Amino acid sequence: MPHPPRLRPGEPVPPGPPRPGRDLLLETTERGLYCAAGDFYVDPWMPVDRAVITHAHGDHAHHGSNRYLCSTEGARVRSTRLGPGASIESIDYGADVSINGVRVSLHPAGHILGSAQVRVEHRGEVWVVSGDYKTEPDPTCTPFEVVRCHTFVTESTFGLPIYRWSPQREVFAEIAGWWRANREAGRASVLFAYALGKAQRVLAGLLGAESGEIFTHGAVERLNRDYRRGGIALPPTGYAGSEPRGRDWAGTLIVAPPSAAGSPWLRKFAPLSTAFASGWMRIRGARRRRSLDRGFPLSDHVDWPSLLATIDATGAERVLVTHGYREPVVRWLLERGIEAHAIASRWEGEPEGEPAGEEEAHEGTSAGGDLETEESA
C-alpha cells in the first residue's frame, strides 16, 4: 500500500476517517466500531447483538448487548462489571474464532487484568484494535504483545510529548515514602486510584513494602476479590466501611476511587493526607486543581514515546487514532508519510466516573453495593 504524501509543517490535518470502500474492515457508526463482514462491534457505545470487548472498564464494556466475546483472563472481573445475566464467551489469548467468516483473536494489551487487543482478519487484510494498553510490565496482568497488522486502531489518551512516564519502581517507592511519612506524623494516607486496574496495580506494587494496615473503599475491595481469585498477589486489605466508628486511622493506607474525593465518606479518616495515582499527575496544575497533597504519575496507558514505538512495531501501513489527543498523533504520523486518521469516540479523555455510591458515604455499610463506573488513566 503506497504511503500518502507527507504533511508539510503548518498544513492542516485532513478531517475525518478514511472513506468507506477502501479495505475498511471496521467502520465507525452511531453504535461504535463495526465490522460489516462479520456483523459484530468492537467496544460498542450502546447495546448491540454481538460485542467483542477489549476490557471491562465502563467506556469499553457497555451493558445490555446480547452476546459478548472477551479474553479468558479476568473473566470474574468482566462478570462483576457486566452483571451475572450477561452472555459472555471467553477465549484464551492467541486463540481465534470465526464470526461469519471473519477470523477474530485476542492478544494481551497490558492495560488491566483481562485486557485485550482485537485482531480481525478477512480476505488477507489484518486490522488490530488496541483498546487501552501499556507496554510497561505489570504483575496484575499479562504483558502487552505486539501484533503485526495492515491497519492499527490505537488509543491516544496521553498522545502529547509532555506525557513521559518514570519507571514504575520509582513511583511505588515514592508512594511508600509518602505513606511512611504520614504514619510518622500520625495521619492516615488516602490514595485515590481507579477502582478497576489501577488500585490493584498500586496494591501489588506495595506488596512487601507495607507501612501499616491497608483498607479500601467498597468499589475497590470487591474487585480485589476478583483479582485474588484470578491468581493475582495483593497485600491483605480490609473493607473500610466495616470498621467500628471512632477507630484511629492514623498510619493506615486507604485506597479509594477518585470520585470519593470530597465526599462525606472521607471525614472519618481525619487527620489525613490525600494523593492521586494517575497519568494526569504528570501535569503539576492537575494536582492543584484537585486540592491534593501529592500526585503520583502512574498510568495504565502508553506514554508518548511508547505510543509511537508501538505504532512502528506493528508495521501498520495505516493508523486510526481514537480516545484522547488524536490530532497531535495524526499530525506526527502524517508528517512522516504514514497514512493516519482521527476517528470518533463517544468517550473523550478519561472521565472520573459517577459520584461515590450512597452506600459508601456512611460508615458500617456493606461492600456489596453497585460499583462505580471508573475509568483509568
C-alpha positions in Angstrom: 0.0 0.0 0.0 1.7 3.3 -1.1 2.2 6.0 1.6 0.4 9.3 1.2 2.4 12.5 0.6 4.0 13.8 3.8 2.1 16.6 5.6 4.1 19.8 5.5 4.7 21.8 8.7 1.7 24.1 9.3 -0.5 22.3 6.9 -3.9 21.4 8.4 -4.6 17.8 9.3 -7.2 16.3 6.8 -10.5 15.8 8.7 -12.3 12.6 9.4 -11.7 8.8 9.0 -10.8 7.1 5.7 -13.6 7.0 3.2 -15.6 3.7 3.1 -14.9 1.2 0.5 -11.1 1.0 0.8 -10.3 -2.2 2.7 -12.3 -0.9 5.7 -12.8 -4.0 7.8 -14.1 -1.7 10.6 -16.1 1.5 10.4 -17.2 4.0 12.9 -21.0 4.0 13.3 -23.5 5.5 15.7 -23.1 2.4 17.8 -19.4 2.2 17.7 -16.7 0.4 15.7 -18.4 -2.1 13.4 -17.3 -5.0 11.2 -19.9 -5.4 8.5 -18.3 -8.6 7.1 -18.6 -10.3 10.5 -21.6 -8.4 11.8 -20.1 -7.5 15.1 -18.9 -4.5 17.0 -15.7 -3.8 19.0 -16.3 -1.9 22.2 -19.7 -0.6 21.1 -21.1 2.5 22.8 -24.6 1.1 23.2 -26.2 -2.3 23.3 -25.8 -4.5 20.1 -26.3 -8.1 19.2 -22.6 -9.2 19.3 -19.9 -7.2 21.0 -16.1 -8.0 21.1 -14.8 -6.3 24.3 -11.2 -5.2 24.9 -11.6 -4.9 28.6 -14.0 -4.3 31.5 -13.8 -0.5 32.0 -17.1 1.2 31.6 -16.1 3.2 28.5 -15.3 -0.1 26.6 -17.7 -2.7 28.1 -21.3 -1.4 27.8 -24.2 -3.2 29.5 -27.1 -4.7 27.5 -25.6 -6.4 24.5 -26.9 -9.9 23.6 -23.5 -11.6 23.3 -20.0 -10.7 24.4 -16.6 -12.1 23.3 -13.8 -11.4 25.8 -10.5 -12.9 26.9 -10.5 -15.8 29.4 -8.1 -13.8 31.8 -10.1 -11.7 34.2 -13.4 -13.4 33.5 -14.6 -12.7 37.1 -13.9 -9.0 36.7 -16.0 -8.8 33.5 -18.8 -10.8 35.1 -18.8 -8.3 38.0 -18.9 -5.4 35.6 -21.4 -6.7 33.1 -23.6 -8.4 35.5 -24.5 -12.1 36.1 -27.0 -12.2 33.3 -24.6 -11.3 30.6 -23.9 -13.9 27.9 -20.1 -14.0 27.7 -18.0 -16.2 25.6 -14.3 -16.3 26.6 -11.3 -17.3 24.6 -7.6 -17.6 25.5 -5.1 -15.1 24.2 -3.9 -16.1 20.8 -6.8 -18.5 20.1 -9.1 -17.5 17.2 -12.8 -17.8 16.4 -14.7 -17.4 13.1 -17.5 -14.9 13.2 -19.5 -15.1 10.0 -16.2 -15.9 8.1 -14.1 -13.3 9.8 -11.2 -14.5 12.0 -11.0 -12.8 15.4 -8.4 -13.4 18.0 -7.5 -11.6 21.2 -4.0 -10.6 22.3 -2.6 -9.1 25.6 -2.9 -5.4 25.9 -1.2 -5.0 29.3 -3.8 -2.4 30.5 -5.6 -4.3 33.3 -6.4 -7.9 34.1 -8.0 -9.5 31.0 -7.4 -6.5 28.7 -7.0 -7.5 25.1 -6.2 -6.2 21.6 -8.6 -7.4 19.0 -7.1 -8.8 15.8 -9.5 -9.0 12.9 -8.6 -10.8 9.6 -10.7 -11.1 6.4 -9.5 -11.9 2.9 -5.9 -11.3 3.8 -6.4 -8.0 5.4 -5.5 -7.7 9.1 -6.6 -5.0 11.5 -5.8 -4.7 15.2 -7.8 -2.6 17.7 -5.6 -1.8 20.6 -8.2 -0.9 23.2 -6.4 0.7 26.1 -2.9 -0.5 26.5 0.5 0.0 28.2 3.8 -1.7 27.4 5.5 -1.5 30.8 5.3 -4.9 32.6 2.6 -5.1 35.3 2.3 -8.1 37.8 -1.5 -7.8 37.7 -2.0 -8.6 34.0 -0.4 -10.4 31.0 2.2 -8.1 29.3 1.5 -6.3 26.1 2.1 -8.2 22.9 3.0 -6.5 19.6 0.6 -7.8 16.8 1.6 -7.1 13.2 -1.1 -5.7 11.0 -2.1 -3.6 8.0 -4.2 -1.2 10.0 -3.7 -0.3 13.6 -6.5 1.4 15.6 -4.8 2.9 18.6 -5.8 4.8 21.7 -4.1 8.2 22.3 -5.2 9.1 25.9 -1.8 10.6 26.6 -0.9 11.4 23.0 1.2 14.5 23.7 5.1 14.7 24.1 4.8 16.0 27.6 3.5 12.7 28.8 6.5 10.5 29.6 6.4 8.1 32.5 9.1 7.5 35.1 9.9 3.8 35.9 7.1 2.4 38.0 9.5 1.2 40.7 10.4 4.8 41.4 6.7 5.8 41.6 5.9 2.9 44.0 8.9 3.9 46.2 7.5 7.5 46.3 4.1 6.2 47.3 5.6 4.0 50.1 7.7 7.0 51.3 4.6 9.3 51.4 2.7 6.7 53.4 5.6 6.2 55.8 5.9 10.0 56.4 2.2 10.2 57.1 2.4 7.4 59.6 5.2 9.1 61.4 3.1 12.3 61.5 0.1 10.5 62.9 -2.0 10.9 59.7 -4.0 8.5 57.5 -2.9 8.2 53.9 -5.8 8.3 51.4 -4.7 7.3 47.9 -7.2 7.8 45.1 -6.8 5.3 42.3 -9.3 4.0 39.7 -11.2 1.1 41.2 -10.6 -1.4 38.4 -6.9 -2.0 37.5 -5.1 1.0 38.9 -6.0 0.3 42.5 -4.8 -3.4 42.2 -1.6 -2.3 40.4 -0.8 0.1 43.2 -1.5 -2.6 45.9 0.7 -5.1 44.1 3.4 -2.5 43.8 3.4 -2.0 47.6 3.5 -5.8 48.3 6.3 -6.3 50.8 6.7 -2.5 51.5 3.7 -2.0 53.7 4.0 0.6 56.5 0.8 -0.5 58.2 -2.7 -1.7 57.6 -4.4 -1.2 54.2 -8.1 -0.5 53.8 -10.2 0.1 50.7 -13.4 1.7 49.5 -16.1 -0.9 48.7 -15.7 -0.4 44.9 -12.1 -1.4 45.2 -12.5 -4.2 47.7 -15.0 -6.1 45.6 -12.6 -6.0 42.6 -9.7 -7.0 44.8 -11.6 -10.3 45.5 -11.9 -10.9 41.7 -8.2 -10.3 41.2 -7.2 -12.6 44.0 -9.5 -15.3 42.7 -7.7 -14.8 39.3 -4.4 -15.6 40.9 -3.1 -12.0 41.4 -1.0 -11.5 44.5 -2.1 -8.5 46.6 -1.3 -7.5 50.2 -4.0 -8.0 52.8 -6.7 -5.4 52.7 -9.8 -4.6 54.8 -13.1 -3.0 53.8 -13.1 0.5 55.4 -16.8 0.5 55.8 -16.9 -2.4 58.2 -14.6 -0.8 60.7 -16.1 0.5 64.0 -17.0 4.1 64.5 -14.3 6.2 66.2 -11.4 3.9 65.3 -8.0 5.5 64.9 -7.0 5.5 61.3 -3.5 7.1 61.8 -0.8 5.2 59.9 -3.2 3.3 57.7 -3.4 3.5 53.9 -6.9 3.8 52.4 -7.3 3.2 48.7 -10.4 4.8 47.1 -11.7 5.8 43.7 -11.2 9.4 42.8 -14.9 10.1 42.8 -14.8 9.6 46.6 -12.8 12.8 46.9 -14.7 15.5 48.8 -17.4 13.1 49.9 -18.7 12.7 53.5 -17.1 9.2 53.4 -13.6 10.7 53.8 -14.3 12.7 57.0 -13.8 9.7 59.4 -10.2 9.3 58.3 -9.0 12.7 59.6 -6.3 13.8 60.1 -5.3 12.7 56.6 -3.2 13.3 53.6 -4.6 12.8 50.1 -2.9 11.7 46.9 -3.9 10.5 43.4 -2.1 7.9 41.3 -2.8 8.8 37.7 -1.0 9.8 34.5 -2.7 13.1 34.7 -0.5 13.9 37.7 2.4 14.5 35.3 0.9 18.0 34.9 1.6 20.0 38.1 -1.6 22.1 37.8 -3.8 18.9 37.8 -2.8 18.3 41.4 -3.5 21.8 42.5 -6.9 21.8 40.8 -7.9 18.7 42.8 -6.6 20.1 46.1 -4.4 17.1 46.6 -1.4 16.9 48.9 0.5 14.6 46.4 0.2 13.4 42.9 1.9 10.2 41.6 2.2 9.9 37.8 1.3 6.3 37.3 -0.7 5.3 34.2 -2.2 2.2 32.7 -1.8 3.8 29.3 1.2 4.2 27.0 3.1 7.5 27.2 4.1 9.4 24.1 7.4 7.5 23.3 5.8 4.1 23.9 2.8 5.0 21.7 5.0 5.9 18.8 7.2 2.9 19.3 4.2 0.6 19.4 2.8 2.0 16.2 6.1 1.5 14.5 6.5 -2.1 15.8 3.1 -3.1 14.4 4.3 -2.4 10.9 0.9 -0.8 10.1 0.5 1.0 6.8 -2.5 2.9 8.1 -3.2 4.1 11.7 -6.5 5.2 13.0 -6.3 7.2 16.2 -9.0 7.5 18.9 -9.6 8.1 22.6 -7.8 11.3 23.7 -5.3 13.5 22.0 -5.9 12.3 18.5 -4.9 15.2 16.3 -1.2 15.6 17.6 -0.6 11.9 16.9 -2.2 12.0 13.5 -0.1 15.1 12.6 3.1 13.4 13.8 2.4 10.4 11.6 1.3 12.3 8.5 4.4 14.5 8.7 6.4 11.2 8.4 4.4 9.9 5.4 2.3 7.4 7.3 -1.4 7.3 6.5 -3.3 8.3 9.6 -6.8 9.4 10.5 -8.6 10.5 13.7 -11.8 8.6 14.3 -14.7 9.5 16.6 -15.1 8.2 20.1 -18.1 8.6 22.4 -15.6 8.9 25.2 -13.1 11.7 25.1 -10.3 11.6 27.6 -10.8 9.9 30.9 -13.9 10.8 32.9 -13.7 10.1 36.6 -16.9 8.2 36.8 -20.0 8.7 38.9 -20.1 10.1 42.4 -19.3 7.6 45.2 -22.3 5.5 45.9 -24.6 6.4 48.8 -23.8 3.0 50.3 -20.2 4.1 50.7 -21.0 7.6 52.1 -21.7 6.2 55.6 -19.9 4.0 58.0 -20.9 0.5 58.7 -22.3 -0.4 55.3 -21.5 -3.5 53.2 -19.2 -3.6 50.2 -21.8 -5.3 48.1 -23.4 -2.3 46.6 -23.2 -1.3 42.9 -19.7 -0.5 41.7 -18.9 2.9 40.2 -18.1 3.3 36.6 -14.4 4.2 37.0 -12.1 4.7 34.0 -8.4 4.5 34.2 -5.5 6.9 33.4 
